[in-house]
């Protein structure tokens, strides 16, 4: 019973906030998702990442090991996802990135925070940063068929990661008044992203859900197997292992749908994959937490 209560306390805020966004749009209230997404991704999330990296108290050796494990895990998932997409006869440009890159921001960060506190959140931010850089380079290259290193550096998330890493390595801290300001801005990120997730799902069309059911299931299983293998190979600490598993097994991100729409791919199928994988996460996340907490 205690385990059930613990799991419920972790997942309930996540799905309740997403539910608020879902209900908000269903009752006809206005929600400018483009503006909110831009606010979160260009201001709030970079501040969140920078301050989390700057203030992290993770041992440097453990931190380096987690970064290497995350990079290796995503490379392994990429290979496995490529095989999965080919096996289902799906388009590489449309489906590879959604299967590789989960919703480590909207869902992963709050779940890790509620489940494992600030230590877990620090690990989650590191893995999120690795994913973000990989997504804005390899992921965008796959979806668009082209890529630009200069364009990557213009994404606010990337400078935030690099600057946060410099502060972390050198043990620097911003002045207290600035740290408080950045933390306050960063605190907007999680509720904004969760509510926006609910809004985006509420606006998506439900066509083709059955067609992507099994790819969604296999996405979770492939990512879980890769994560378990990497955790074993790198001998990560218990909390770091749990965070890596939770982060890489998160459902498909709404940003995958937005990118598919932007580059003229099969956006409806990606939207269906977002919906199905998010609904499945209602079952998968509590199961994972039951074994990890």
C-alpha positions in Angstrom: 0.0 0.0 0.0 2.9 2.4 0.8 4.4 1.7 -2.6 1.1 2.5 -4.3 0.8 5.7 -2.4 4.4 6.7 -3.2 3.9 6.1 -6.9 0.6 7.9 -7.0 2.1 11.0 -5.3 4.8 11.1 -8.0 2.6 10.6 -11.1 -0.6 12.4 -10.0 0.8 16.0 -10.2 2.2 15.3 -13.7 -1.1 14.0 -15.2 -3.2 16.5 -13.2 -1.3 19.4 -14.7 -1.5 17.9 -18.2 -5.2 17.3 -17.5 -5.7 21.0 -16.7 -4.3 21.9 -20.1 -6.5 19.2 -21.8 -9.7 20.5 -20.1 -8.7 24.1 -20.7 -8.7 23.7 -24.5 -11.7 21.4 -24.5 -14.0 24.0 -22.9 -12.9 26.5 -25.5 -10.6 28.7 -23.6 -7.8 30.4 -25.5 -4.3 29.1 -25.2 -1.5 30.4 -27.5 0.6 27.3 -27.6 3.2 28.8 -29.9 3.8 31.7 -27.5 3.9 29.5 -24.4 6.3 27.0 -26.1 8.6 29.8 -27.2 8.6 31.3 -23.7 9.4 28.0 -22.1 12.0 26.8 -24.6 13.8 30.2 -25.1 13.7 31.5 -21.5 12.4 29.3 -18.7 13.9 25.9 -19.6 17.4 27.4 -20.4 17.3 29.2 -17.0 16.2 25.9 -15.3 19.1 24.0 -17.0 21.7 26.6 -16.3 20.9 27.0 -12.6 20.5 23.2 -12.1 23.9 22.5 -13.7 25.6 25.4 -11.8 24.2 24.3 -8.4 24.5 20.5 -8.8 26.4 18.7 -6.1 26.9 15.5 -8.0 30.4 14.1 -7.7 32.4 15.0 -10.9 33.4 11.4 -11.6 29.8 10.2 -11.3 28.6 13.2 -13.4 31.1 12.3 -16.2 30.0 8.7 -16.1 26.3 9.7 -16.3 27.0 11.9 -19.4 29.0 9.1 -21.1 26.3 6.6 -20.3 23.6 9.0 -21.6 25.4 9.5 -24.9 26.0 5.8 -25.4 22.4 5.0 -24.5 21.0 7.4 -27.1 23.4 6.1 -29.7 22.3 2.5 -28.9 18.6 3.6 -29.0 19.2 5.2 -32.4 20.5 2.0 -33.9 17.6 0.0 -32.3 15.0 2.6 -33.4 16.3 2.5 -36.9 15.9 -1.3 -37.0 12.4 -0.9 -35.4 11.3 1.7 -38.0 12.5 -0.4 -40.9 10.8 -3.6 -39.4 7.4 -1.8 -39.3 8.0 -0.3 -42.8 7.7 3.3 -41.6 9.4 6.4 -42.9 12.8 7.1 -41.4 12.4 10.9 -41.6 9.0 10.8 -39.9 9.4 8.2 -37.2 13.1 7.8 -36.3 13.4 10.9 -34.2 10.0 10.5 -32.3 11.1 7.0 -31.2 14.6 8.1 -30.2 13.7 11.3 -28.3 11.2 11.0 -25.5 9.4 13.7 -23.6 12.3 14.2 -21.1 11.3 17.8 -20.5 7.6 17.9 -20.0 7.2 14.5 -18.3 10.7 13.3 -17.4 11.9 16.3 -15.4 8.8 16.5 -13.1 8.6 12.7 -12.6 12.3 12.6 -11.6 11.9 15.6 -9.3 8.8 14.2 -7.5 10.2 10.7 -7.3 13.8 11.3 -6.3 14.0 15.0 -5.1 16.8 17.5 -6.0 19.4 14.8 -6.5 17.3 12.9 -9.0 16.4 16.2 -10.7 20.1 17.1 -11.1 20.7 13.8 -12.9 17.5 14.3 -15.0 18.7 17.8 -16.1 22.0 16.4 -17.2 20.3 13.6 -19.3 17.8 16.1 -20.7 20.8 18.4 -21.7 22.4 15.5 -23.6 19.2 14.6 -25.3 18.6 18.3 -26.3 21.9 18.7 -27.9 21.6 15.4 -29.8 18.1 16.3 -30.8 19.0 19.7 -32.1 21.8 18.2 -34.2 21.2 14.7 -35.3 17.4 14.8 -34.8 16.8 18.0 -36.8 19.2 16.7 -39.5 17.1 13.5 -39.9 13.8 15.3 -40.0 14.8 18.2 -42.2 17.4 16.4 -44.4 19.9 19.1 -43.5 21.5 20.7 -40.5 23.6 23.7 -39.6 26.0 23.9 -36.6 25.5 27.7 -36.4 21.7 27.1 -36.1 22.3 24.7 -33.3 24.3 27.3 -31.3 21.4 29.7 -31.7 19.1 27.4 -29.8 19.0 28.9 -26.2 19.1 25.4 -24.7 22.6 24.7 -26.1 24.4 27.8 -24.7 22.6 27.2 -21.4 24.0 23.7 -21.3 27.5 24.9 -22.2 27.5 27.8 -19.8 26.1 25.7 -17.0 28.8 23.1 -17.6 31.6 25.8 -17.5 30.2 27.1 -14.2 29.9 23.5 -12.8 33.5 22.6 -13.7 35.0 25.8 -12.3 32.8 25.9 -9.2 31.5 29.4 -10.1 28.2 30.9 -8.9 26.3 33.9 -10.2 25.5 36.7 -7.7 22.7 35.7 -5.3 20.2 38.2 -6.7 20.8 36.9 -10.2 20.6 33.2 -9.1 17.3 33.9 -7.4 16.0 35.6 -10.5 17.1 32.7 -12.8 15.7 30.1 -10.5 12.3 32.0 -10.4 12.2 32.1 -14.2 13.2 28.4 -14.3 10.4 27.4 -11.9 7.9 28.3 -14.6 9.2 25.6 -16.9 7.7 22.5 -15.4 4.0 23.6 -14.9 4.1 25.5 -18.3 5.4 22.4 -20.2 2.9 20.0 -18.5 -0.1 22.3 -19.1 1.1 22.8 -22.7 1.4 19.1 -23.2 -2.3 18.7 -22.2 -3.3 21.5 -24.5 -1.4 20.0 -27.5 -2.8 16.6 -26.9 -6.3 18.0 -26.6 -6.0 19.7 -30.0 -4.5 16.8 -31.9 -6.6 14.6 -34.2 -7.3 11.1 -33.1 -7.0 9.5 -36.6 -4.7 6.5 -37.1 -4.3 5.7 -33.4 -4.5 1.9 -33.9 -1.9 2.0 -36.6 0.8 3.3 -34.3 -0.1 1.3 -31.2 2.5 -1.4 -31.6 5.3 1.0 -32.6 4.5 3.0 -29.4 4.7 -0.2 -27.3 7.9 -1.3 -29.0 9.4 2.2 -28.5 9.0 1.8 -24.8 10.4 -1.7 -24.7 13.4 -1.0 -26.9 14.3 2.1 -24.9 13.9 0.2 -21.6 16.1 -2.7 -22.8 18.8 -0.2 -24.0 18.7 1.7 -20.7 19.0 -1.5 -18.6 22.0 -2.6 -20.7 23.7 0.8 -20.3 23.0 0.9 -16.6 24.7 -2.5 -16.2 27.6 -1.7 -18.5 28.4 1.7 -16.8 27.6 0.4 -13.2 25.7 3.6 -12.4 24.6 4.5 -8.8 21.1 3.5 -7.9 19.5 7.0 -8.3 21.4 7.7 -11.5 20.3 4.4 -12.9 16.7 5.0 -12.1 16.8 8.5 -13.7 18.4 7.3 -16.9 15.7 4.5 -17.2 12.9 7.0 -16.6 14.2 9.6 -18.9 14.8 7.5 -22.0 11.5 5.6 -21.7 9.4 8.8 -21.6 6.6 9.0 -24.3 7.0 10.8 -27.6 7.4 14.5 -27.2 5.0 17.1 -28.6 8.0 18.8 -30.2 8.3 15.8 -32.5 4.8 16.6 -33.9 5.6 20.3 -34.3 8.8 19.5 -36.2 7.0 17.0 -38.4 4.4 19.7 -39.2 7.2 22.3 -39.8 9.1 20.1 -42.3 6.0 18.7 -44.2 6.2 15.1 -42.9 3.4 12.8 -41.9 2.4 15.0 -38.9 -0.9 13.1 -38.3 0.9 9.9 -37.7 3.4 11.5 -35.3 0.5 13.2 -33.5 -1.1 9.7 -33.1 2.2 8.4 -31.8 2.4 11.2 -29.2 -1.2 10.5 -28.0 -0.8 6.7 -27.9 2.6 6.7 -26.2 1.4 9.3 -23.7 -1.6 7.3 -22.8 0.5 4.1 -22.5 2.8 6.1 -20.1 0.0 6.3 -17.7 0.6 2.5 -17.2 4.3 2.3 -18.0 5.6 5.1 -15.7 3.9 3.8 -12.5 5.2 0.2 -13.3 8.7 1.6 -13.7 8.5 3.6 -10.5 7.3 0.6 -8.6 10.6 -1.1 -9.4 12.8 1.9 -9.1 11.7 3.8 -6.0 
